[in-house]
Amino acid sequence: MIIFQVILAAVFLYALACVLIYCVQHRLVFEGTKEHEGSPTDLDLAFEDVWLESQGNNKVHGWFVPHEDSKGAILICHGNYGNISHRLETLKIFHDLGFETLIFDYQGYGKSTGIASEEDVYYDSEQALKFLMKRTQSQAEDLIFFGRSLGGGPATYLAEKYKPKQLILESTFLTIPDVGAKVYWYLPIRVLSRVKFANIERVKAISCPVLHIHSPDDELIPFDHAKELHAHSGSEHDIIELKGNHGKGFLETGTPYIEALEGFLDGSLEKAVESGLTV
């Protein structure tokens, strides 16, 4: 009788865990914070506040960072934590390389209203792209899309649909269920997941040049994700290896990372090879 009760309690707790994951998964995927912890002016960058109309009468906020002698424009899709104010180093890197940028917050992040969902992220990323094309008087094929971590989802979505000049995928994943299955290995995550961001399916249909960047020591998204994305994207370039962890690997890598970006954006990866970054 006691054994039966223990088994029953274990089944109940397991079922409860499944229900909780199913109900709160959006909070686990979208970990936005509201308070800004800086602005581009902190790094001596001029910028413009951007407001985009979203679904459900919500508004999405972003920053456009111009460049007086621009080589081109980059749409930045950031990761799942914080908000655009936590990506100032990335804005500075691209500006120093000669590019103007647009970065935007998902719904519920920073000054953006609403609550983020996969559908809304796709919609808002399209609105951001349309703004950038109008602001820079460019077509999608003239622009570069950059997706870091969660941002790989909207970046691959846009790249498949709009065919940009180049695509950079940094520290991103195959699908959200693949990431969740690693963290919650004891739960049927692939059955429970309502958020997909199926990057692996989209990279197969992307025809522009793609650069994959990832750290072998990434504690959240295994390096194998980058390898599989790379294998299916048809990229002509080797994977660029970062040092360090998931969130700060690009900063720890430093100059070699910047040189790899510069080499790709200029149409050559010779500088990356010289830096010893390629796999």
HELIX and SHEET records of a PDB file:
HELIX    1   1 ILE A    2  VAL A   29  1                                  28    
HELIX    2   2 PRO A   40  LEU A   43  5                                   4    
HELIX    3   3 GLN A   55  ASN A   57  5                                   3    
HELIX    4   4 ILE A   84  ARG A   87  5                                   4    
HELIX    5   5 LEU A   88  ASP A   96  1                                   9    
HELIX    6   6 GLU A  118  THR A  136  1                                  19    
HELIX    7   7 ALA A  140  ASP A  142  5                                   3    
HELIX    8   8 SER A  149  GLY A  151  5                                   3    
HELIX    9   9 GLY A  152  TYR A  162  1                                  11    
HELIX   10  10 ILE A  176  VAL A  183  1                                   8    
HELIX   11  11 ILE A  189  LEU A  192  1                                   4    
HELIX   12  12 ASN A  199  VAL A  203  1                                   5    
HELIX   13  13 PHE A  223  SER A  233  1                                  11    
HELIX   14  14 GLY A  249  THR A  253  1                                   5    
HELIX   15  15 THR A  255  LEU A  265  1                                  11    
HELIX   16  16 GLU A  270  GLU A  274  1                                   5    
SHEET    1   A 2 GLU A  31  GLY A  32  0                                        
SHEET    2   A 2 TYR A  81  GLY A  82  1                                        
SHEET    1   B 8 GLU A  48  GLU A  53  0                                        
SHEET    2   B 8 LYS A  59  VAL A  65 -1                                        
SHEET    3   B 8 PHE A  99  PHE A 104 -1                                        
SHEET    4   B 8 GLY A  72  CYS A  77  1                                        
SHEET    5   B 8 ILE A 144  ARG A 148  1                                        
SHEET    6   B 8 GLN A 166  GLU A 170  1                                        
SHEET    7   B 8 VAL A 210  HIS A 214  1                                        
SHEET    8   B 8 ILE A 240  GLU A 241  1                                        
END                                                                             
